Amino acid sequence: MYIPKYYKVTNDEEVWDFVQKNSFGTIVTVKQGKPIATHLPLGIKKHGEEYYLTGHMAYGNPQWKTFENSDDVLVMFQGPNAYISSSWYSHENVPTWNYQAVHMYGKASIVEKNELIDELTGMLEKYELYRENAVLWDKLSPELLENELKGIVGFKIKVGEIQAAYKLSQNRNEKDYMNIIDKLKYEGNPNSIQVAKQMEKILKKRRDN
């Protein structure tokens, strides 16, 4: 991923927090010379100093069969994004787009049944635990679970290289920066509002430093 210096994120803790909050990722591999992709919710596991992305996909999805022969798979995570009009600047310029994105490269491998169950249990807890009548692993019938397990393949990806970009108008002066935030809030759509909130976090860090 091309990342100009203004937008590069090097804080690992910040990157992993972003992935945890934006965990619906895209896995890209190559099959017979053609890129293929799957969109999936992914988990995070840490063993010692090593990080792993965990997940599962349908047995009928041919992508898992590419893992064995792939030196690296690419996993992409994306946060909020919004159009930035150059009419919001105090000088003539061109429009652009603000966004947050993380790319991770790593070696993928298929996991055994016990690890798959652990991954599924953790995912249910993450997305169900706070809900009324939470659907958790131990509340589902063994018959249903065994049947479902036959239709999926679990995997983990040992994360190697990480590329993270927060393109949030960091190259603009404070007057224009504040105006962009105000205009994004005025737009009223959820993506624009989320981008404005992320920009406010950056502004607070600037002022604190």
Backbone as a chain_set.jsonl record, in Angstrom:
{"seq": "MYIPKYYKVTNDEEVWDFVQKNSFGTIVTVKQGKPIATHLPLGIKKHGEEYYLTGHMAYGNPQWKTFENSDDVLVMFQGPNAYISSSWYSHENVPTWNYQAVHMYGKASIVEKNELIDELTGMLEKYELYRENAVLWDKLSPELLENELKGIVGFKIKVGEIQAAYKLSQNRNEKDYMNIIDKLKYEGNPNSIQVAKQMEKILKKRRDN", "coords": {"N": [[0.853, -1.179, 0.0], [0.605, 2.164, -0.879], [1.868, 4.729, 1.065], [2.027, 7.955, 1.952], [4.24, 9.976, 3.981], [2.873, 11.614, 5.817], [0.65, 10.186, 6.547], [1.233, 7.717, 7.575], [0.974, 5.107, 9.943], [2.544, 3.997, 12.788], [2.347, 3.01, 15.301], [1.962, 0.115, 16.951], [0.102, -0.776, 18.879], [-2.025, 0.97, 18.488], [-2.733, 0.258, 15.883], [-3.581, -2.435, 16.192], [-5.755, -2.057, 17.85], [-7.402, -0.684, 16.107], [-7.896, -2.712, 14.195], [-9.243, -4.543, 15.794], [-11.605, -3.157, 16.229], [-12.55, -2.85, 13.688], [-13.069, -5.329, 12.395], [-14.039, -6.798, 10.249], [-12.729, -8.161, 7.626], [-10.868, -8.376, 4.472], [-9.64, -11.053, 2.705], [-7.02, -11.805, 0.57], [-5.792, -13.878, -1.947], [-3.983, -15.798, -4.431], [-5.152, -17.63, -7.188], [-4.301, -19.816, -9.603], [-2.952, -17.76, -10.945], [-4.762, -15.661, -10.769], [-6.088, -13.081, -8.788], [-8.027, -13.712, -5.882], [-10.686, -13.155, -3.521], [-12.045, -13.047, -0.179], [-14.557, -11.967, 2.04], [-14.646, -11.512, 5.427], [-15.421, -11.829, 8.989], [-12.881, -11.438, 11.392], [-10.73, -12.728, 13.958], [-8.396, -11.963, 16.641], [-5.419, -13.265, 17.897], [-2.83, -13.624, 20.304], [0.304, -15.017, 20.719], [2.895, -15.235, 22.739], [5.221, -13.126, 21.363], [4.098, -13.079, 18.913], [1.522, -12.351, 16.564], [-1.689, -13.443, 15.508], [-4.189, -13.711, 13.017], [-7.441, -14.96, 13.093], [-9.99, -17.132, 11.776], [-12.793, -18.365, 9.833], [-14.093, -20.085, 6.97], [-16.489, -21.022, 4.417], [-16.609, -24.488, 3.587], [-16.974, -25.035, 0.941], [-15.82, -22.871, -0.309], [-13.268, -22.11, -2.478], [-10.974, -20.757, -1.757], [-9.557, -21.408, 0.602], [-8.033, -23.549, -0.104], [-5.903, -22.463, -1.397], [-4.15, -21.592, 0.495], [-2.015, -23.254, 1.347], [-0.066, -23.175, -0.655], [0.633, -20.542, -0.74], [2.963, -18.111, -0.08], [2.537, -15.732, 1.262], [-0.466, -14.253, 2.423], [-2.745, -11.601, 1.804], [-4.371, -9.411, 3.951], [-6.962, -7.147, 4.347], [-8.153, -4.333, 6.099], [-10.675, -1.947, 6.692], [-11.62, 1.314, 7.717], [-13.809, 4.091, 8.526], [-14.683, 6.295, 5.78], [-14.553, 9.229, 3.665], [-15.594, 11.726, 1.314], [-13.704, 14.615, 0.509], [-14.209, 17.875, -0.051], [-12.599, 20.338, -2.021], [-13.49, 22.858, -1.758], [-13.615, 23.4, 0.832], [-11.232, 24.329, 1.712], [-8.949, 27.032, 2.415], [-7.656, 27.956, 0.243], [-7.008, 27.575, -3.298], [-7.398, 24.306, -4.546], [-7.47, 20.73, -5.147], [-10.143, 18.253, -4.895], [-10.279, 15.465, -2.516], [-9.98, 12.279, -0.793], [-10.706, 11.04, 2.387], [-9.624, 8.481, 4.632], [-9.271, 5.384, 6.525], [-7.09, 2.667, 6.663], [-5.797, -0.655, 6.897], [-3.297, -2.927, 6.026], [-2.316, -6.291, 6.158], [0.182, -8.761, 5.997], [0.789, -12.239, 5.817], [1.497, -15.697, 6.711], [-0.774, -18.212, 6.001], [-2.578, -20.903, 7.515], [-4.335, -24.035, 7.838], [-6.459, -24.924, 10.557], [-6.859, -27.314, 13.241], [-9.738, -29.125, 14.535], [-10.197, -28.516, 17.288], [-8.973, -25.997, 17.617], [-10.497, -24.545, 15.828], [-13.012, -24.635, 17.058], [-12.403, -23.163, 19.33], [-11.933, -20.681, 18.147], [-14.458, -20.087, 17.08], [-15.987, -20.054, 19.421], [-14.877, -17.823, 20.729], [-15.541, -15.799, 18.899], [-18.342, -15.778, 18.998], [-18.667, -14.951, 21.64], [-17.593, -12.371, 21.496], [-19.398, -10.985, 19.812], [-21.927, -11.604, 20.783], [-22.147, -11.656, 23.58], [-22.943, -9.353, 25.011], [-25.558, -9.082, 24.33], [-29.135, -9.424, 24.719], [-30.464, -12.578, 25.575], [-28.191, -14.037, 24.627], [-26.506, -15.841, 22.07], [-24.496, -18.311, 22.597], [-21.644, -20.565, 22.404], [-21.874, -22.829, 24.148], [-24.574, -22.904, 24.529], [-25.808, -23.868, 22.344], [-27.077, -26.709, 20.567], [-25.35, -29.865, 20.6], [-25.705, -31.421, 18.314], [-26.431, -29.626, 16.288], [-24.108, -28.039, 16.226], [-22.081, -29.884, 15.481], [-22.945, -30.516, 12.934], [-22.735, -28.04, 11.655], [-19.98, -27.585, 11.838], [-18.971, -29.322, 9.967], [-19.287, -28.002, 7.629], [-17.519, -25.886, 7.396], [-14.222, -24.353, 7.293], [-11.523, -23.834, 9.376], [-8.989, -21.361, 9.989], [-5.734, -19.829, 10.496], [-3.686, -16.915, 10.489], [-0.421, -16.088, 10.537], [0.841, -13.108, 11.404], [2.939, -11.028, 9.589], [4.298, -8.624, 7.951], [3.05, -5.312, 8.452], [1.038, -2.726, 7.254], [-0.137, 0.48, 7.663], [-2.441, 3.072, 7.164], [-3.661, 6.252, 7.876], [-5.356, 8.438, 6.347], [-6.132, 11.466, 6.887], [-6.28, 14.237, 6.415], [-3.963, 15.306, 7.547], [-1.986, 16.867, 6.468], [-2.909, 19.401, 6.226], [-3.338, 22.89, 7.157], [-4.187, 24.186, 10.447], [-6.513, 25.776, 10.447], [-7.875, 25.066, 8.052], [-8.116, 22.382, 8.614], [-9.829, 22.303, 10.854], [-12.091, 23.355, 9.647], [-12.713, 21.369, 7.789], [-13.465, 19.296, 9.511], [-15.803, 20.438, 10.635], [-17.409, 20.69, 8.334], [-17.67, 18.019, 7.556], [-19.153, 16.99, 9.692], [-21.49, 18.42, 9.285], [-22.392, 17.287, 6.942], [-23.726, 14.984, 7.702], [-23.987, 12.193, 7.199], [-23.277, 8.83, 8.378], [-20.599, 7.835, 7.836], [-19.115, 10.19, 7.241], [-19.356, 11.555, 9.659], [-18.019, 9.793, 11.386], [-15.416, 9.938, 10.304], [-14.867, 12.608, 10.881], [-14.793, 12.452, 13.686], [-12.52, 10.857, 14.048], [-10.6, 12.59, 13.027], [-10.745, 14.6, 14.928], [-9.607, 13.295, 17.105], [-6.952, 13.107, 16.262], [-6.328, 15.825, 16.151], [-6.494, 16.472, 18.859], [-4.31, 15.017, 19.856], [-2.232, 16.365, 18.567], [-2.389, 18.873, 19.808], [-1.978, 18.184, 22.466], [0.63, 17.371, 22.39]], "CA": [[0.0, 0.0, 0.0], [1.356, 3.413, -0.923], [1.529, 5.544, 2.238], [2.837, 9.153, 2.183], [4.717, 10.054, 5.373], [1.884, 12.273, 6.679], [-0.465, 9.312, 6.894], [1.707, 6.414, 8.029], [0.752, 4.801, 11.36], [3.589, 3.061, 13.213], [2.057, 2.548, 16.659], [1.344, -1.213, 16.844], [-1.072, -0.865, 19.759], [-3.091, 1.701, 17.812], [-3.139, -0.531, 14.717], [-4.343, -3.599, 16.626], [-7.033, -1.548, 18.35], [-8.186, -0.4, 14.905], [-8.321, -3.985, 13.623], [-10.243, -5.114, 16.703], [-12.855, -2.423, 16.067], [-12.955, -2.929, 12.277], [-12.546, -6.681, 12.187], [-14.559, -7.439, 9.043], [-11.617, -7.965, 6.705], [-10.852, -8.986, 3.137], [-8.463, -11.901, 2.506], [-6.678, -11.902, -0.85], [-4.758, -14.831, -2.364], [-3.948, -15.973, -5.892], [-5.486, -18.962, -7.665], [-3.97, -19.945, -11.016], [-2.549, -16.454, -11.46], [-5.831, -14.677, -10.647], [-6.397, -12.738, -7.396], [-9.361, -14.007, -5.375], [-10.867, -12.52, -2.212], [-13.18, -13.411, 0.658], [-14.84, -10.964, 3.068], [-14.923, -12.299, 6.625], [-15.041, -11.329, 10.309], [-11.644, -12.086, 11.836], [-10.331, -12.549, 15.344], [-6.974, -11.705, 16.912], [-4.816, -14.036, 18.977], [-1.41, -13.34, 20.515], [1.082, -16.07, 21.366], [4.215, -14.641, 22.943], [5.351, -11.878, 20.625], [3.505, -13.278, 17.594], [0.1, -12.098, 16.401], [-2.381, -14.259, 14.514], [-5.578, -13.466, 12.67], [-8.14, -16.24, 13.049], [-11.292, -17.057, 11.14], [-13.273, -19.574, 9.165], [-14.86, -19.852, 5.743], [-17.248, -22.179, 3.97], [-15.816, -25.567, 2.991], [-17.102, -24.937, -0.508], [-15.044, -21.737, -0.807], [-11.983, -22.663, -2.92], [-9.812, -19.967, -1.362], [-8.745, -22.028, 1.657], [-7.108, -24.489, -0.733], [-4.733, -21.721, -1.887], [-3.291, -21.205, 1.615], [-0.825, -24.091, 1.46], [0.938, -22.785, -1.641], [0.829, -19.089, -0.698], [3.964, -17.655, 0.883], [1.873, -14.689, 2.026], [-1.794, -13.793, 2.04], [-2.986, -10.2, 2.144], [-5.633, -9.158, 4.646], [-7.218, -5.712, 4.368], [-9.192, -3.822, 6.991], [-10.993, -0.559, 6.36], [-12.45, 2.07, 8.638], [-14.685, 5.054, 7.856], [-14.082, 7.079, 4.695], [-15.432, 10.325, 3.265], [-15.148, 12.674, 0.287], [-13.285, 15.918, 1.032], [-14.312, 18.895, -1.091], [-11.556, 21.376, -1.925], [-14.141, 24.129, -1.418], [-13.485, 23.561, 2.281], [-9.908, 24.875, 1.987], [-8.835, 28.492, 2.312], [-6.899, 28.242, -0.981], [-7.394, 26.714, -4.409], [-6.8, 22.966, -4.538], [-8.36, 19.724, -5.732], [-10.78, 17.397, -3.887], [-9.579, 14.219, -2.174], [-10.787, 11.336, -0.018], [-10.103, 10.642, 3.657], [-9.937, 7.084, 4.958], [-8.356, 4.611, 7.368], [-6.94, 1.316, 6.123], [-4.669, -1.456, 7.382], [-2.979, -4.144, 5.277], [-1.446, -7.227, 6.868], [0.658, -9.896, 5.214], [1.215, -13.329, 6.684], [1.355, -17.08, 6.261], [-2.023, -18.815, 6.459], [-2.597, -22.36, 7.663], [-5.605, -24.593, 8.29], [-6.376, -25.348, 11.959], [-7.589, -28.521, 13.617], [-11.091, -28.922, 15.057], [-10.191, -27.866, 18.602], [-8.669, -24.578, 17.412], [-11.66, -23.962, 15.163], [-14.035, -24.452, 18.086], [-11.942, -22.057, 20.163], [-12.144, -19.457, 17.373], [-15.899, -19.854, 17.0], [-16.435, -19.689, 20.767], [-14.446, -16.439, 20.958], [-16.293, -14.886, 18.039], [-19.688, -15.656, 19.56], [-18.583, -14.141, 22.857], [-17.35, -10.975, 21.114], [-20.555, -10.356, 19.178], [-23.197, -11.981, 21.401], [-22.151, -11.654, 25.045], [-23.645, -8.193, 25.572], [-26.927, -9.068, 23.827], [-30.155, -10.172, 25.45], [-30.58, -13.947, 25.04], [-26.974, -14.26, 23.836], [-26.301, -17.158, 21.464], [-23.119, -18.698, 22.868], [-21.325, -21.921, 21.967], [-22.379, -23.872, 25.044], [-26.034, -22.867, 24.553], [-26.286, -24.486, 21.119], [-27.112, -28.162, 20.679], [-24.197, -30.559, 20.003], [-26.062, -31.9, 16.972], [-26.334, -28.473, 15.38], [-22.714, -27.624, 16.122], [-21.344, -30.874, 14.699], [-23.375, -30.381, 11.545], [-22.172, -26.787, 11.129], [-18.53, -27.73, 11.729], [-18.661, -30.063, 8.739], [-19.421, -27.123, 6.464], [-16.585, -24.758, 7.432], [-12.793, -24.618, 7.461], [-10.882, -22.829, 10.209], [-7.622, -21.007, 9.599], [-5.065, -18.75, 11.209], [-2.683, -16.234, 9.683], [0.654, -15.517, 11.342], [1.048, -11.787, 10.825], [4.314, -10.579, 9.387], [4.359, -7.196, 7.651], [1.852, -4.506, 8.675], [1.024, -1.396, 6.649], [-1.317, 1.18, 8.165], [-2.562, 4.448, 6.69], [-4.794, 7.07, 8.278], [-5.324, 9.649, 5.521], [-7.144, 12.283, 7.547], [-5.981, 15.667, 6.219], [-2.894, 15.748, 8.449], [-1.115, 17.807, 5.765], [-3.58, 20.7, 6.126], [-3.14, 23.789, 8.295], [-5.221, 23.972, 11.467], [-7.752, 26.446, 10.053], [-8.55, 24.201, 7.084], [-8.398, 21.119, 9.296], [-11.031, 22.504, 11.662], [-13.223, 23.56, 8.735], [-13.05, 20.051, 7.238], [-14.212, 18.598, 10.566], [-17.147, 21.036, 10.714], [-18.156, 20.364, 7.115], [-17.999, 16.59, 7.602], [-20.264, 16.83, 10.644], [-22.685, 19.006, 8.667], [-22.85, 16.364, 5.897], [-24.773, 14.223, 8.36], [-24.001, 10.735, 7.021], [-22.462, 8.171, 9.413], [-19.185, 7.771, 7.481], [-18.517, 11.516, 7.388], [-19.287, 11.861, 11.088], [-16.944, 8.978, 11.952], [-14.146, 10.522, 9.867], [-14.688, 13.832, 11.673], [-14.396, 12.055, 15.038], [-11.127, 10.416, 13.987], [-9.786, 13.79, 12.845], [-10.704, 15.284, 16.216], [-8.633, 12.578, 17.93], [-5.626, 13.522, 15.8], [-6.158, 17.214, 16.569], [-6.226, 16.471, 20.3], [-2.931, 14.564, 20.03], [-1.37, 17.468, 18.142], [-2.405, 19.933, 20.825], [-1.393, 17.642, 23.694], [2.091, 17.309, 22.206]], "C": [[0.894, 1.237, 0.0], [0.911, 4.306, 0.23], [2.464, 6.75, 2.318], [3.137, 9.316, 3.668], [3.699, 10.685, 6.32], [0.889, 11.271, 7.283], [-0.044, 7.961, 7.468], [1.512, 6.259, 9.541], [1.744, 3.724, 11.769], [3.367, 2.513, 14.616], [1.297, 1.227, 16.59], [0.079, -1.334, 17.675], [-2.271, -0.181, 19.113], [-3.639, 0.907, 16.624], [-4.002, -1.717, 15.139], [-5.693, -3.199, 17.211], [-7.96, -1.247, 17.177], [-8.735, -1.689, 14.301], [-9.398, -4.634, 14.485], [-11.61, -4.463, 16.494], [-13.4, -2.488, 14.64], [-12.566, -4.3, 11.735], [-13.145, -7.436, 11.002], [-13.562, -7.16, 7.926], [-11.822, -8.622, 5.351], [-9.544, -9.748, 2.976], [-8.237, -12.079, 1.013], [-5.563, -12.922, -1.05], [-4.821, -14.932, -3.892], [-4.242, -17.427, -6.225], [-5.265, -19.01, -9.172], [-3.716, -18.585, -11.655], [-3.579, -15.355, -11.325], [-6.101, -14.375, -9.179], [-7.839, -13.108, -7.05], [-9.474, -13.467, -3.955], [-12.108, -13.054, -1.51], [-13.329, -12.362, 1.755], [-15.358, -11.683, 4.31], [-14.68, -11.508, 7.906], [-13.835, -12.125, 10.802], [-11.367, -11.778, 13.296], [-8.84, -12.306, 15.452], [-6.53, -12.574, 18.073], [-3.34, -13.659, 19.08], [-0.775, -14.49, 21.268], [2.516, -15.56, 21.511], [4.267, -13.288, 22.272], [4.685, -11.941, 19.254], [1.996, -13.017, 17.608], [-0.466, -12.984, 15.287], [-3.772, -13.693, 14.269], [-6.26, -14.819, 12.55], [-9.504, -16.062, 12.386], [-11.708, -18.39, 10.558], [-14.025, -19.174, 7.908], [-15.561, -21.136, 5.34], [-16.328, -23.22, 3.327], [-15.857, -25.485, 1.467], [-16.358, -23.762, -1.127], [-13.653, -22.233, -1.209], [-10.771, -21.918, -2.39], [-8.938, -20.665, -0.323], [-7.733, -23.016, 1.076], [-5.866, -23.795, -1.296], [-3.737, -21.414, -0.775], [-1.966, -21.96, 1.618], [0.298, -23.625, 0.538], [1.188, -21.281, -1.699], [1.868, -18.739, 0.352], [3.374, -16.609, 1.812], [0.459, -14.505, 1.516], [-1.889, -12.329, 2.468], [-4.347, -10.091, 2.809], [-5.797, -7.645, 4.769], [-8.363, -5.376, 5.315], [-9.419, -2.351, 6.657], [-11.893, 0.061, 7.395], [-13.345, 3.027, 7.87], [-13.941, 5.802, 6.757], [-15.067, 8.149, 4.257], [-14.771, 11.188, 2.197], [-14.821, 14.009, 0.935], [-13.293, 16.924, -0.107], [-13.226, 19.952, -0.915], [-12.166, 22.759, -1.686], [-14.052, 24.411, 0.079], [-12.122, 24.132, 2.681], [-9.923, 26.404, 1.824], [-8.054, 28.916, 1.071], [-7.343, 27.257, -2.067], [-6.656, 25.373, -4.335], [-7.796, 22.004, -5.175], [-8.996, 18.886, -4.614], [-9.941, 16.142, -3.607], [-10.536, 13.327, -1.385], [-10.037, 10.999, 1.258], [-10.547, 9.227, 4.027], [-8.934, 6.551, 5.978], [-8.293, 3.197, 6.81], [-5.696, 0.653, 6.703], [-4.527, -2.677, 6.486], [-2.047, -4.999, 6.118], [-1.091, -8.385, 5.951], [1.097, -11.001, 6.171], [0.975, -14.682, 6.058], [0.096, -17.674, 6.866], [-1.901, -20.327, 6.545], [-3.962, -22.798, 8.185], [-5.437, -25.108, 9.72], [-7.2, -26.61, 12.185], [-8.909, -28.143, 14.297], [-11.092, -28.167, 16.38], [-9.914, -26.367, 18.489], [-9.835, -23.869, 16.743], [-12.765, -23.689, 16.178], [-13.675, -23.283, 19.001], [-12.193, -20.719, 19.465], [-13.619, -19.1, 17.322], [-16.475, -19.42, 18.348], [-16.102, -18.231, 21.064], [-15.232, -15.439, 20.133], [-17.716, -14.697, 18.549], [-19.68, -14.786, 20.815], [-18.407, -12.661, 22.52], [-18.629, -10.299, 20.635], [-21.897, -10.648, 19.852], [-23.286, -11.689, 22.894], [-22.959, -10.508, 25.642], [-25.115, -8.136, 25.17], [-27.876, -9.825, 24.759], [-30.334, -11.527, 24.776], [-29.402, -14.304, 24.133], [-26.874, -15.702, 23.334], [-24.822, -17.513, 21.605], [-22.914, -20.172, 22.534], [-21.986, -22.987, 22.834], [-23.907, -23.86, 25.19], [-26.643, -23.524, 23.315], [-26.197, -26.006, 21.224], [-25.9, -28.799, 20.011], [-24.478, -31.033, 18.581], [-25.929, -30.778, 15.939], [-24.877, -28.091, 15.151], [-21.901, -28.6, 15.272], [-21.694, -30.765, 13.218], [-22.766, -29.145, 10.9], [-20.664, -26.893, 10.928], [-18.114, -28.452, 10.452], [-18.648, -29.151, 7.513], [-18.466, -25.957, 6.428], [-15.145, -25.24, 7.619], [-12.201, -23.487, 8.286], [-9.456, -22.575, 9.78], [-7.05, -19.966, 10.549], [-3.979, -18.182, 10.303], [-1.657, -15.615, 10.619], [1.081, -14.2, 10.711], [2.534, -11.44, 10.764], [4.332, -9.073, 9.209], [3.006, -6.524, 7.878], [2.038, -3.147, 8.02], [-0.259, -0.706, 7.079], [-1.303, 2.634, 7.713], [-3.829, 5.092, 7.238], [-4.687, 8.362, 7.476], [-6.454, 10.548, 5.992], [-6.767, 13.761, 7.551], [-4.893, 16.196, 7.138], [-1.968, 16.78, 7.803], [-1.741, 19.195, 5.633], [-3.286, 21.565, 7.347], [-4.34, 23.689, 9.233], [-6.552, 24.617, 11.095], [-8.549, 25.574, 9.087], [-8.972, 22.882, 7.737], [-9.7, 21.225, 10.105], [-12.265, 22.675, 10.773], [-13.672, 22.245, 8.119], [-13.878, 19.258, 8.252], [-15.653, 19.111, 10.628], [-17.994, 20.646, 9.509], [-18.565, 18.885, 7.096], [-19.161, 16.322, 8.558], [-21.576, 17.324, 10.036], [-23.261, 18.086, 7.594], [-23.913, 15.411, 6.444], [-24.776, 12.721, 8.149], [-23.011, 10.074, 7.977], [-20.972, 8.117, 9.096], [-18.493, 9.108, 7.702], [-18.352, 11.88, 8.858], [-18.17, 11.068, 11.761], [-15.572, 9.506, 11.56], [-13.854, 11.787, 10.67], [-14.226, 13.5, 13.091], [-12.939, 11.597, 15.07], [-10.194, 11.609, 13.817], [-9.671, 14.571, 14.142], [-9.707, 14.621, 17.168], [-7.21, 12.989, 17.562], [-5.332, 14.944, 16.249], [-5.83, 17.293, 18.056], [-4.788, 16.03, 20.578], [-1.946, 15.662, 19.657], [-1.248, 18.508, 19.253], [-1.788, 19.453, 22.131], [0.127, 17.594, 23.608], [2.695, 18.692, 22.046]], "O": [[1.831, 1.334, 0.793], [-0.274, 4.609, 0.366], [3.615, 6.583, 2.722], [2.375, 8.848, 4.514], [3.659, 10.336, 7.5], [0.361, 11.479, 8.375], [-0.901, 7.146, 7.811], [1.84, 7.157, 10.317], [1.782, 2.654, 11.163], [4.115, 1.647, 15.07], [0.124, 1.205, 16.217], [-0.906, -1.924, 17.231], [-3.393, -0.684, 19.179], [-4.846, 0.883, 16.384], [-5.035, -1.983, 14.525], [-6.669, -3.936, 17.074], [-9.159, -1.521, 17.241], [-9.909, -1.753, 13.936], [-10.354, -5.208, 13.963], [-12.642, -5.129, 16.571], [-14.578, -2.212, 14.411], [-11.835, -4.414, 10.751], [-12.796, -8.594, 10.771], [-13.544, -6.072, 7.351], [-12.806, -9.324, 5.117], [-8.465, -9.168, 3.096], [-9.15, -12.458, 0.279], [-4.517, -12.845, -0.405], [-5.605, -14.246, -4.547], [-3.667, -18.342, -5.635], [-5.956, -18.329, -9.928], [-4.196, -18.295, -12.751], [-3.316, -14.22, -11.721], [-6.322, -15.297, -8.393], [-8.758, -12.85, -7.827], [-8.466, -13.334, -3.261], [-13.082, -13.457, -2.145], [-12.336, -11.919, 2.332], [-16.375, -12.375, 4.26], [-13.834, -10.613, 7.927], [-13.781, -13.344, 10.643], [-11.72, -10.714, 13.804], [-8.108, -12.428, 14.469], [-7.188, -12.616, 19.113], [-2.682, -13.407, 18.07], [-1.257, -14.893, 22.327], [3.255, -15.465, 20.531], [3.462, -12.405, 22.568], [4.706, -10.959, 18.511], [1.291, -13.41, 18.538], [0.186, -13.236, 14.274], [-4.447, -13.251, 15.199], [-5.696, -15.739, 11.956], [-10.095, -14.983, 12.43], [-11.053, -19.411, 10.767], [-14.531, -18.057, 7.802], [-15.261, -22.209, 5.863], [-15.387, -22.873, 2.614], [-14.886, -25.826, 0.792], [-16.273, -23.667, -2.351], [-12.922, -22.734, -0.355], [-9.645, -22.389, -2.551], [-7.714, -20.535, -0.357], [-6.7, -23.288, 1.689], [-4.886, -24.459, -1.633], [-2.605, -21.019, -1.053], [-0.914, -21.37, 1.863], [1.472, -23.674, 0.906], [1.874, -20.798, -2.6], [1.686, -19.031, 1.535], [3.669, -16.593, 3.007], [0.211, -14.592, 0.313], [-1.193, -11.889, 3.383], [-5.345, -10.607, 2.305], [-4.895, -6.948, 5.233], [-9.399, -6.042, 5.33], [-8.477, -1.61, 6.376], [-12.817, -0.579, 7.896], [-13.615, 2.807, 6.69], [-12.717, 5.927, 6.799], [-16.274, 8.003, 4.451], [-13.552, 11.358, 2.18], [-15.555, 14.485, 1.8], [-12.477, 16.836, -1.025], [-12.964, 20.405, 0.199], [-11.441, 23.723, -1.44], [-14.37, 25.508, 0.538], [-11.883, 24.39, 3.861], [-10.804, 26.969, 1.177], [-7.816, 30.106, 0.867], [-7.972, 26.239, -1.78], [-5.45, 25.323, -4.093], [-8.839, 22.42, -5.68], [-8.453, 18.814, -3.511], [-9.023, 15.809, -4.357], [-11.738, 13.586, -1.318], [-8.844, 10.701, 1.21], [-11.683, 8.829, 3.772], [-7.905, 7.167, 6.255], [-9.327, 2.595, 6.516], [-4.685, 1.305, 6.963], [-5.502, -3.378, 6.215], [-1.1, -4.491, 6.719], [-1.936, -8.916, 5.231], [1.702, -10.73, 7.209], [0.335, -14.8, 5.013], [-0.091, -17.651, 8.083], [-1.204, -20.952, 5.745], [-4.652, -22.048, 8.875], [-4.393, -25.666, 10.06], [-8.112, -26.925, 11.421], [-9.152, -26.973, 14.593], [-11.91, -27.267, 16.572], [-10.54, -25.562, 19.178], [-10.128, -22.717, 17.061], [-13.382, -22.624, 16.155], [-14.545, -22.507, 19.397], [-12.609, -19.747, 20.096], [-13.988, -17.939, 17.5], [-17.332, -18.539, 18.415], [-16.936, -17.491, 21.586], [-15.556, -14.352, 20.611], [-18.238, -13.582, 18.536], [-20.587, -13.978, 21.021], [-18.995, -11.798, 23.172], [-18.91, -9.162, 21.014], [-22.899, -10.009, 19.53], [-24.381, -11.494, 23.421], [-23.597, -10.681, 26.681], [-25.843, -7.247, 25.611], [-27.473, -10.736, 25.482], [-30.354, -11.616, 23.548], [-29.584, -14.804, 23.023], [-27.124, -16.652, 24.075], [-23.995, -17.061, 20.813], [-23.874, -20.93, 22.397], [-22.585, -23.931, 22.32], [-24.472, -24.702, 25.889], [-27.857, -23.716, 23.248], [-25.317, -26.525, 21.91], [-25.46, -28.329, 18.962], [-23.579, -31.042, 17.739], [-25.38, -30.976, 14.855], [-24.462, -27.85, 14.017], [-21.113, -28.173, 14.429], [-20.827, -30.909, 12.357], [-22.333, -29.185, 9.749], [-20.127, -26.354, 9.961], [-17.028, -28.215, 9.923], [-18.066, -29.493, 6.484], [-18.563, -25.111, 5.54], [-14.892, -26.369, 8.042], [-12.355, -22.315, 7.942], [-8.788, -23.47, 9.264], [-7.775, -19.314, 11.3], [-3.427, -18.886, 9.457], [-1.981, -14.723, 11.403], [1.623, -14.184, 9.605], [3.267, -11.545, 11.748], [4.376, -8.326, 10.186], [1.958, -7.078, 7.546], [3.064, -2.494, 8.204], [-1.35, -1.242, 6.883], [-0.302, 3.336, 7.854], [-4.927, 4.557, 7.088], [-3.991, 9.288, 7.892], [-7.595, 10.411, 5.551], [-6.915, 14.448, 8.561], [-4.882, 17.379, 7.479], [-1.247, 17.491, 8.504], [-1.163, 20.073, 4.993], [-3.019, 21.051, 8.434], [-5.388, 23.167, 8.854], [-7.61, 24.064, 11.396], [-9.747, 25.365, 9.274], [-10.041, 22.344, 7.45], [-10.556, 20.343, 10.041], [-13.35, 22.198, 11.107], [-14.869, 22.019, 7.941], [-14.872, 18.627, 7.893], [-16.6, 18.326, 10.669], [-19.169, 20.31, 9.656], [-19.67, 18.545, 6.672], [-20.046, 15.52, 8.26], [-22.634, 16.729, 10.244], [-24.468, 18.093, 7.353], [-24.874, 15.071, 5.753], [-25.5, 12.017, 8.852], [-22.012, 10.688, 8.35], [-20.151, 8.329, 9.989], [-17.408, 9.16, 8.282], [-17.334, 12.446, 9.255], [-17.453, 11.6, 12.609], [-14.658, 9.524, 12.385], [-12.718, 12.009, 11.09], [-13.364, 14.187, 13.638], [-12.208, 11.911, 16.009], [-9.112, 11.635, 14.402], [-8.62, 15.143, 14.432], [-9.04, 15.303, 17.946], [-6.368, 13.194, 18.435], [-4.218, 15.243, 16.678], [-4.986, 18.089, 18.468], [-4.121, 16.604, 21.439], [-0.946, 15.868, 20.345], [-0.153, 18.959, 19.589], [-1.14, 20.232, 22.831], [0.825, 17.754, 24.609], [3.908, 18.821, 21.883]]}, "num_chains": 1, "name": "protein.A"}
